[in-house]
Amino acid sequence: MLNFGAGPARLPLEVTRQLSKDIIDYLQTGLSVIELPHRGEAFAKILSEANALVKKLMNLSDDYEVLWMQGGGRMQFAILPMNFLHSGGTAAYIDSGHWASEAIRYARHYGNVVVPASSKDQQYRILPVIPREIPEEWAYLHITTNNTIYGTQFHDFPDCPVPLVADMSSDIFSRQIEFSRFDLIYAVAQKNLGIAGVTLVVVKKSMLQHAADNVPGILSYREMAAKNSLVNTPPVFAIYSCLLTLRWTDSIGLDNLDKRSRNKAALLYAFLDESRLFTCPVPFASRSQMNVCFQMDNEQATRNFLDYAAKAGIQGIGGHRSTGGFRVSLYNGITESDVVQLTDVMRKFELQYLKG
């Protein structure tokens, strides 16, 4: 069965195999990895290696802290302004899709928010144009780098005189970018990092100096950094799954994963652009390499293809409930041969459908 779902996503086979072993006996200790004491030596080593691999893959110096937090993306939507939008300040958010819109909605609970660019009136089918002039008085500028529901992705990022914050939940470690341009990055694990239950946060130490003091420890970036993500009992197993995935990512190399992402997306988009049945509404410049969204001309045909694909062992390709159609997620656990198998099924269905 091929799972092209938007998340929880398919993990590399090497990772799931190792997890299945370690859940029974971790390093011949007689303990399951899910039993490891979170303040014990074994987990301390897991945490240390995971932190180091994140910095290595991002090519970041010790000017950054690596945090592992619970609560998912929505918690980050709240924690970010809670920590940095205070004392009457204003934060800016680029509105490029549903999750960007949700981040904006959450931030407005804590302070002033401006939206300098939005593509909402175009149903988020293209990326909004980020203004060149960015006021220095903004507390930060927030960008959602990839928009899973609409299949768009930013490929360039602004030079920014204020802290640049990115939600990279759905495209982190899928491509080579200059991570040091960002002051804070967050990403839920269940796309390219590991299993659900933990969120990676990478934050510049200089930004932490401006965090609010009146934030409870469990919600404070500064407190989480000071206590090495151990303010409370962390999700040990979820973090360990991230460590294994980070090892796998490092063994392949981010440059190679970048090439794989481009190749997988190119295979699927090439088929769609030539198809007489399936259409992709996203313009070339805005297209995502992670989430490819497309559609057919009627709902019955859409249902028929979903049934056809399921019988061929393909699942998770239904579009988001707000958009309909189809969405194919090409996270790192998906291979080029998986995409070839998908396009073969699409091609066969198209031939049968057009024959009537």
C-alpha positions as CSV (number, residue, x, y, z in Angstrom):
1,M,0.0,0.0,0.0
2,L,1.3,3.4,-1.0
3,N,0.4,6.2,1.4
4,F,0.5,9.7,-0.2
5,G,-1.3,11.3,2.7
6,A,-0.6,14.8,4.0
7,G,0.3,13.5,7.5
8,P,1.0,11.5,9.5
9,A,3.2,10.6,6.5
10,R,5.1,7.6,5.4
11,L,8.5,7.2,7.1
12,P,11.5,5.7,5.4
13,L,11.5,2.0,5.7
14,E,14.8,1.9,7.5
15,V,13.3,4.1,10.2
16,T,10.2,2.0,10.8
17,R,12.2,-1.1,10.9
18,Q,14.6,0.3,13.6
19,L,11.6,1.6,15.6
20,S,10.0,-1.8,15.6
21,K,13.1,-3.3,17.1
22,D,13.7,-0.6,19.7
23,I,10.2,-0.7,20.9
24,I,10.9,-4.2,22.1
25,D,14.5,-3.8,23.3
26,Y,16.5,-0.6,23.1
27,L,20.2,-1.3,22.5
28,Q,20.0,-4.6,24.3
29,T,19.1,-2.8,27.6
30,G,16.1,-5.0,28.2
31,L,14.0,-1.8,28.1
32,S,11.7,-0.6,25.4
33,V,12.6,2.8,24.1
34,I,9.1,4.0,25.3
35,E,10.2,3.1,28.9
36,L,13.4,5.2,28.9
37,P,13.6,7.7,31.8
38,H,13.4,11.2,30.3
39,R,16.2,12.4,32.6
40,G,18.3,9.3,32.2
41,E,21.6,8.9,30.4
42,A,20.1,7.1,27.4
43,F,17.6,9.8,26.6
44,A,20.2,12.5,27.2
45,K,22.3,11.0,24.4
46,I,19.2,10.8,22.1
47,L,18.5,14.4,22.7
48,S,22.0,15.5,22.3
49,E,22.5,13.7,19.0
50,A,19.1,14.9,17.6
51,N,20.0,18.5,18.5
52,A,23.4,18.2,16.9
53,L,22.0,16.7,13.7
54,V,19.4,19.4,13.3
55,K,22.2,22.1,13.5
56,K,24.4,20.1,11.1
57,L,21.7,19.6,8.5
58,M,20.7,23.3,8.7
59,N,24.4,24.4,8.8
60,L,23.7,26.5,11.9
61,S,26.2,27.6,14.5
62,D,25.8,27.6,18.3
63,D,24.0,30.9,18.0
64,Y,20.8,28.8,17.7
65,E,18.9,26.6,20.3
66,V,17.1,23.4,19.3
67,L,13.9,22.7,21.2
68,W,11.4,19.8,21.2
69,M,7.9,20.9,22.2
70,Q,4.5,19.3,22.4
71,G,1.2,20.7,21.2
72,G,1.7,20.6,17.4
73,G,1.5,23.5,15.0
74,R,-1.5,25.2,16.6
75,M,0.4,25.4,19.9
76,Q,3.2,27.2,18.1
77,F,0.6,29.6,16.6
78,A,-0.1,30.7,20.1
79,I,3.3,30.3,21.7
80,L,5.0,32.5,19.1
81,P,3.0,35.7,19.8
82,M,2.8,34.9,23.5
83,N,6.6,35.1,23.7
84,F,7.3,37.9,21.2
85,L,4.2,40.0,20.6
86,H,4.1,42.1,23.7
87,S,4.4,45.7,25.0
88,G,2.1,47.0,22.3
89,G,4.2,45.6,19.4
90,T,3.0,44.6,16.0
91,A,3.8,41.4,14.1
92,A,3.4,40.7,10.4
93,Y,2.0,37.6,8.8
94,I,2.0,36.6,5.1
95,D,-1.4,35.0,4.4
96,S,-0.7,32.3,1.9
97,G,-3.2,29.5,2.9
98,H,-5.3,27.9,5.6
99,W,-2.5,27.3,8.1
100,A,-1.1,30.8,7.6
101,S,-4.6,32.2,8.2
102,E,-4.9,30.1,11.4
103,A,-1.6,31.4,12.6
104,I,-2.9,35.0,12.1
105,R,-6.1,34.2,13.9
106,Y,-4.2,32.9,16.9
107,A,-1.7,35.7,17.0
108,R,-4.5,38.3,17.2
109,H,-5.4,37.0,20.7
110,Y,-2.1,38.4,21.9
111,G,-1.4,41.6,20.1
112,N,-1.5,43.7,16.9
113,V,-1.2,41.8,13.6
114,V,-0.8,43.2,10.1
115,V,-1.1,41.2,6.9
116,P,1.1,42.9,4.3
117,A,0.3,40.3,1.6
118,S,-2.5,37.8,1.0
119,S,-3.7,35.6,-1.8
120,K,-7.0,34.7,-0.1
121,D,-9.1,36.5,-2.7
122,Q,-7.5,34.2,-5.3
123,Q,-8.4,31.1,-3.2
124,Y,-4.8,30.7,-2.3
125,R,-4.0,29.2,-5.7
126,I,-1.0,31.5,-6.1
127,L,1.5,32.8,-3.6
128,P,1.1,36.4,-2.4
129,V,3.9,38.9,-3.2
130,I,5.9,39.7,-0.1
131,P,6.6,43.5,0.0
132,R,10.2,44.6,-0.5
133,E,10.0,47.3,2.1
134,I,9.6,45.8,5.6
135,P,9.1,48.2,8.5
136,E,11.8,47.8,11.2
137,E,9.3,48.3,14.0
138,W,7.6,44.9,13.3
139,A,8.3,42.4,16.1
140,Y,8.7,39.7,13.4
141,L,7.6,38.6,10.0
142,H,5.9,35.1,9.8
143,I,5.9,33.0,6.6
144,T,4.4,29.5,6.0
145,T,6.9,28.1,3.6
146,N,4.7,25.4,2.1
147,N,0.9,25.3,1.9
148,T,-0.3,21.7,2.1
149,I,-3.9,22.3,1.3
150,Y,-3.4,24.4,-1.9
151,G,-0.2,23.0,-3.2
152,T,1.9,26.2,-3.2
153,Q,5.4,26.8,-1.8
154,F,7.8,29.7,-1.4
155,H,11.0,29.3,-3.2
156,D,12.6,32.6,-2.3
157,F,12.6,34.5,1.0
158,P,12.9,38.2,1.7
159,D,15.9,40.0,3.1
160,C,14.4,41.0,6.4
161,P,15.4,43.8,8.9
162,V,13.2,42.1,11.6
163,P,13.2,38.5,12.9
164,L,12.1,36.2,10.1
165,V,9.9,33.3,11.4
166,A,8.9,30.3,9.4
167,D,6.4,27.5,9.8
168,M,8.3,24.7,7.8
169,S,6.1,21.9,9.0
170,S,5.5,20.4,5.6
171,D,8.8,20.9,3.8
172,I,11.6,20.9,6.3
173,F,14.6,18.9,5.3
174,S,13.2,18.3,1.8
175,R,15.4,20.9,0.2
176,Q,18.5,22.9,0.6
177,I,17.9,26.4,1.8
178,E,19.8,29.0,3.8
179,F,18.3,28.3,7.2
180,S,20.5,30.9,8.8
181,R,18.3,33.6,7.2
182,F,15.6,32.7,9.7
183,D,15.5,33.7,13.4
184,L,12.9,31.1,14.4
185,I,11.8,27.9,12.6
186,Y,9.1,25.5,13.7
187,A,7.9,22.2,12.2
188,V,5.6,19.5,13.4
189,A,7.2,16.1,13.1
190,Q,4.7,14.0,11.2
191,K,5.7,15.0,7.7
192,N,9.4,14.7,7.2
193,L,10.7,14.3,10.7
194,G,9.1,11.5,12.6
195,I,5.9,10.5,14.2
196,A,3.2,12.9,15.5
197,G,3.5,14.2,19.1
198,V,6.5,16.5,18.9
199,T,7.3,19.8,17.2
200,L,10.8,21.0,16.4
201,V,11.7,24.6,17.1
202,V,15.0,26.2,16.1
203,V,15.4,29.7,17.5
204,K,18.3,32.2,17.5
205,K,19.6,32.9,21.0
206,S,19.6,36.7,20.2
207,M,15.8,36.4,19.6
208,L,15.3,34.7,22.9
209,Q,16.6,37.8,24.7
210,H,13.5,39.6,23.6
211,A,11.0,37.0,24.8
212,A,8.4,38.0,27.3
213,D,9.2,37.2,31.0
214,N,5.6,36.5,32.1
215,V,5.1,33.3,30.1
216,P,4.6,30.0,32.0
217,G,7.6,27.7,31.6
218,I,5.9,25.1,29.5
219,L,5.0,27.8,27.0
220,S,8.3,29.8,27.2
221,Y,10.9,29.4,24.5
222,R,13.5,30.8,26.9
223,E,12.6,28.4,29.7
224,M,12.6,25.4,27.3
225,A,16.0,26.4,26.0
226,A,17.4,26.8,29.5
227,K,16.2,23.4,30.5
228,N,17.1,21.6,27.2
229,S,13.4,20.8,26.4
230,L,12.9,19.2,29.8
231,V,10.5,21.6,31.4
232,N,8.1,18.6,31.7
233,T,8.3,15.0,30.5
234,P,9.0,15.2,26.8
235,P,7.5,12.8,24.2
236,V,10.5,10.4,24.3
237,F,9.4,8.0,21.6
238,A,8.4,10.8,19.2
239,I,11.8,12.5,19.7
240,Y,13.6,9.2,19.1
241,S,11.7,8.7,15.9
242,C,13.0,12.1,14.8
243,L,16.5,11.1,15.7
244,L,16.3,8.0,13.5
245,T,14.8,10.1,10.6
246,L,17.5,12.7,11.1
247,R,20.2,10.0,10.9
248,W,18.6,8.8,7.7
249,T,18.4,12.3,6.3
250,D,22.0,13.0,7.1
251,S,23.1,9.7,5.5
252,I,21.5,10.7,2.2
253,G,22.4,14.4,2.4
254,L,20.1,17.4,2.0
255,D,21.4,18.1,-1.5
256,N,20.4,14.6,-2.6
257,L,17.0,14.9,-0.9
258,D,16.5,18.3,-2.7
259,K,17.2,16.6,-6.0
260,R,14.8,13.8,-5.1
261,S,12.1,16.3,-4.2
262,R,12.5,18.1,-7.5
263,N,12.5,14.9,-9.5
264,K,9.4,13.5,-7.8
265,A,7.5,16.7,-8.3
266,A,8.6,17.0,-11.9
267,L,7.4,13.5,-12.7
268,L,3.9,14.2,-11.4
269,Y,3.6,17.7,-12.8
270,A,4.8,16.6,-16.2
271,F,2.0,14.0,-16.3
272,L,-0.6,16.5,-15.1
273,D,0.4,19.2,-17.6
274,E,0.0,16.7,-20.5
275,S,-3.2,15.0,-19.1
276,R,-6.6,15.5,-20.8
277,L,-8.4,14.5,-17.6
278,F,-6.5,15.8,-14.6
279,T,-5.6,19.5,-14.2
280,C,-3.4,21.4,-11.8
281,P,-4.8,24.9,-11.0
282,V,-1.5,26.1,-9.5
283,P,0.7,28.3,-11.7
284,F,4.2,27.0,-12.3
285,A,6.0,29.6,-10.2
286,S,3.9,28.9,-7.1
287,R,3.9,25.1,-7.3
288,S,4.9,23.0,-4.3
289,Q,7.4,20.2,-4.5
290,M,5.8,18.6,-1.4
291,N,2.0,18.7,-2.0
292,V,0.7,18.4,-5.5
293,C,-2.9,19.4,-5.8
294,F,-5.1,18.7,-8.9
295,Q,-8.6,18.0,-9.9
296,M,-11.1,16.6,-12.4
297,D,-14.1,18.2,-14.1
298,N,-16.8,16.5,-12.0
299,E,-17.3,14.9,-8.6
300,Q,-18.4,11.5,-9.8
301,A,-15.2,11.1,-11.9
302,T,-13.3,12.2,-8.8
303,R,-15.0,9.5,-6.7
304,N,-14.4,6.9,-9.4
305,F,-10.7,7.6,-9.5
306,L,-10.3,7.5,-5.7
307,D,-12.0,4.0,-5.8
308,Y,-9.8,2.9,-8.7
309,A,-6.6,4.1,-7.0
310,A,-7.6,2.4,-3.7
311,K,-8.0,-0.9,-5.5
312,A,-4.5,-0.3,-7.0
313,G,-3.0,0.0,-3.5
314,I,-2.9,3.8,-3.4
315,Q,-4.3,5.8,-0.5
316,G,-4.2,9.3,0.9
317,I,-4.7,11.2,-2.3
318,G,-8.1,12.8,-1.6
319,G,-8.0,16.6,-1.5
320,H,-8.6,18.5,1.7
321,R,-12.2,18.7,2.6
322,S,-12.2,22.5,1.9
323,T,-11.0,22.1,-1.7
324,G,-11.9,18.7,-2.9
325,G,-10.1,17.1,-5.8
326,F,-6.8,15.4,-5.1
327,R,-3.7,16.0,-3.2
328,V,-0.5,13.9,-3.4
329,S,2.1,14.5,-0.7
330,L,5.6,13.8,-1.8
331,Y,7.4,13.8,1.6
332,N,10.9,12.3,2.0
333,G,9.5,8.8,2.7
334,I,8.1,8.7,-0.8
335,T,10.4,7.4,-3.6
336,E,10.5,8.2,-7.3
337,S,9.3,4.7,-8.1
338,D,6.3,5.4,-5.9
339,V,5.5,8.4,-8.0
340,V,6.0,6.4,-11.2
341,Q,3.6,3.8,-9.9
342,L,1.0,6.5,-9.2
343,T,1.3,8.1,-12.6
344,D,1.0,4.7,-14.2
345,V,-2.3,4.2,-12.4
346,M,-3.5,7.7,-13.4
347,R,-2.6,7.0,-17.0
348,K,-4.5,3.7,-17.1
349,F,-7.6,5.3,-15.6
350,E,-7.4,8.2,-18.0
351,L,-7.3,5.9,-21.0
352,Q,-10.3,3.9,-19.7
353,Y,-12.2,7.0,-18.9
354,L,-11.7,8.8,-22.2
355,K,-12.7,5.6,-24.1
356,G,-16.0,6.0,-22.3
